[in-house]
């Protein structure tokens, strides 16, 4: 599954939908991305500054690199504050409602990856 700093293949075997991915990224209840990240979303107020901007993410990182960061960024940085959106193992400080639950489904991960890959500047 993991090859170097990436997960090269789709988690579902199919490409994601960028429009659905954008909706997840902007959803402050589901994706929670804008709590830490800013990006090219002028309609969204109060974007985060704790993590790198999402602007140009698709130019900086391959789909596989984006996928690994979404699935479990701890594989690259054990001290990351980014949630492991598709892992339930080895997590600390997890609320009872979220124990043993993935934050996003495989399809949702692929949707977000598809959207982030479109952010080229």
ABEGO torsion letter per residue (X at the ends): XBBEABBABBAAGBBBBAAAAAAAAABAAAAGAAAABBBBBAABBGBBAABBBABGAAAABBAAAAAAAAABAAAABAABABBBAABABGBBGBBAAABGBBABBAAAAAAAAAAAAABAX
